[in-house]
Amino acid sequence: MKKLWDFGWGMYKKYEEGINYLIFGFLAFVLNYGLYYLFSKVLSLHYLVATVLSWALTVVFAYWTNRTFVFKSKNKDVKALFEEFVSFVGARVATELLEVALMFLMVDCAHLNEFISKFVCQVLVIVANYFLSKLWIFKEKK
């Protein structure tokens, strides 16, 4: 049993960033999807309004988890934190615009189910967000 544990722990440590991103990306997905359902079905908001509201709340969660657990940002001073957060939000705005456009195309133009469309959009957005975070926002400064 110890060998299995050691192997699993070794694999986790080797791929920690990617595994943590998947874990917290999944949690952000669940949060986003749950909030979308709440806003869309429970509160009867238009699907585009529900998409934007669920996104805004999820971005705050995603910033905190990405900075703390995934990319382990070392920025401590207020200016660096502000720049990091603004970059994070800017990247998320870009991927949210992509999501809104794709939701419009899939739901209004192609008449696909809004929840299936939301799932497809979320997968694409999570992948795009990882690369933006890794290569631009949380990359180590030289």
C-alpha positions as CSV (number, residue, x, y, z in Angstrom):
1,M,0.0,0.0,0.0
2,K,2.9,2.4,0.8
3,K,4.3,1.8,-2.7
4,L,1.0,2.8,-4.3
5,W,0.8,5.9,-2.1
6,D,4.4,6.8,-2.9
7,F,3.7,6.4,-6.6
8,G,0.5,8.4,-6.5
9,W,2.1,11.2,-4.4
10,G,5.1,11.3,-6.7
11,M,2.8,11.6,-9.8
12,Y,0.9,14.4,-8.0
13,K,4.1,16.3,-7.2
14,K,5.4,15.9,-10.7
15,Y,2.1,17.2,-12.3
16,E,0.9,19.3,-9.4
17,E,0.1,22.5,-11.3
18,G,-1.9,20.7,-14.0
19,I,-3.7,18.5,-11.4
20,N,-4.5,21.5,-9.2
21,Y,-5.7,23.5,-12.2
22,L,-8.1,20.6,-13.2
23,I,-9.4,20.3,-9.6
24,F,-10.0,24.1,-9.2
25,G,-11.1,24.4,-12.8
26,F,-13.7,21.8,-12.1
27,L,-14.8,23.5,-8.9
28,A,-15.0,26.8,-10.9
29,F,-17.0,25.0,-13.6
30,V,-19.5,23.7,-10.9
31,L,-19.8,27.1,-9.3
32,N,-20.3,28.8,-12.7
33,Y,-22.8,26.2,-13.9
34,G,-24.7,26.3,-10.5
35,L,-24.9,30.0,-10.5
36,Y,-26.0,30.0,-14.1
37,Y,-28.8,27.6,-13.3
38,L,-29.8,29.8,-10.3
39,F,-29.8,33.0,-12.3
40,S,-31.4,31.4,-15.4
41,K,-34.0,29.0,-14.0
42,V,-34.6,30.0,-10.4
43,L,-34.5,33.8,-10.9
44,S,-35.7,33.7,-14.6
45,L,-33.0,36.0,-15.9
46,H,-32.2,36.0,-19.6
47,Y,-29.5,33.4,-20.4
48,L,-27.0,36.1,-21.5
49,V,-27.5,38.0,-18.2
50,A,-27.2,34.7,-16.3
51,T,-24.0,33.9,-18.2
52,V,-22.4,37.3,-17.3
53,L,-23.5,37.2,-13.6
54,S,-22.3,33.6,-13.1
55,W,-19.0,34.6,-14.8
56,A,-18.4,37.6,-12.6
57,L,-18.8,35.7,-9.3
58,T,-16.7,32.8,-10.6
59,V,-13.8,35.0,-11.6
60,V,-13.2,36.1,-8.0
61,F,-13.1,32.4,-6.9
62,A,-10.9,31.5,-9.9
63,Y,-8.4,34.3,-9.2
64,W,-8.0,33.3,-5.6
65,T,-7.6,29.6,-6.3
66,N,-5.3,30.1,-9.3
67,R,-3.1,32.5,-7.5
68,T,-3.0,30.5,-4.2
69,F,-3.1,26.8,-5.2
70,V,-2.3,26.4,-8.9
71,F,0.3,28.9,-9.9
72,K,1.4,29.8,-6.3
73,S,2.0,33.5,-7.1
74,K,4.7,35.1,-5.0
75,N,3.4,38.7,-5.5
76,K,2.8,40.4,-2.2
77,D,3.0,44.1,-2.7
78,V,-0.2,46.0,-3.6
79,K,0.9,47.2,-7.0
80,A,1.9,43.7,-8.1
81,L,-1.3,42.2,-6.8
82,F,-3.3,44.9,-8.6
83,E,-1.5,44.3,-11.9
84,E,-1.9,40.5,-11.5
85,F,-5.7,40.9,-10.7
86,V,-6.2,43.3,-13.6
87,S,-4.4,40.9,-16.0
88,F,-6.5,38.0,-14.7
89,V,-9.7,39.9,-15.1
90,G,-8.7,41.1,-18.5
91,A,-8.0,37.6,-19.7
92,R,-11.3,36.4,-18.2
93,V,-13.2,39.2,-19.9
94,A,-11.7,38.1,-23.3
95,T,-12.7,34.5,-22.7
96,E,-16.2,35.6,-21.4
97,L,-16.7,37.6,-24.6
98,L,-15.8,34.4,-26.4
99,E,-18.3,32.4,-24.3
100,V,-21.1,34.9,-24.8
101,A,-20.6,34.9,-28.6
102,L,-20.5,31.1,-28.7
103,M,-23.6,30.9,-26.5
104,F,-25.4,33.3,-28.8
105,L,-24.3,31.3,-31.9
106,M,-25.3,28.0,-30.4
107,V,-28.5,28.9,-28.6
108,D,-30.0,31.7,-30.8
109,C,-28.6,30.8,-34.2
110,A,-28.1,27.0,-34.1
111,H,-31.1,26.4,-31.7
112,L,-29.0,24.0,-29.5
113,N,-29.9,23.3,-25.9
114,E,-28.6,26.1,-23.7
115,F,-27.2,23.8,-21.0
116,I,-25.3,21.6,-23.5
117,S,-24.1,24.8,-25.1
118,K,-23.0,26.1,-21.7
119,F,-21.1,22.9,-21.1
120,V,-19.2,23.1,-24.4
121,C,-18.4,26.8,-23.8
122,Q,-17.1,26.0,-20.3
123,V,-14.7,23.4,-21.6
124,L,-13.3,25.7,-24.2
125,V,-13.1,28.6,-21.7
126,I,-11.3,26.5,-19.1
127,V,-8.6,25.4,-21.6
128,A,-8.1,29.0,-22.9
129,N,-7.9,30.3,-19.3
130,Y,-5.2,27.8,-18.4
131,F,-3.0,28.9,-21.2
132,L,-3.6,32.6,-20.6
133,S,-2.8,32.2,-16.9
134,K,0.3,30.0,-17.4
135,L,1.8,32.0,-20.3
136,W,0.8,35.6,-19.4
137,I,-0.7,36.2,-15.9
138,F,1.2,34.0,-13.5
139,K,4.4,33.4,-15.5
140,E,7.5,33.8,-13.4
141,K,9.1,37.3,-13.7
142,K,12.8,37.3,-14.6
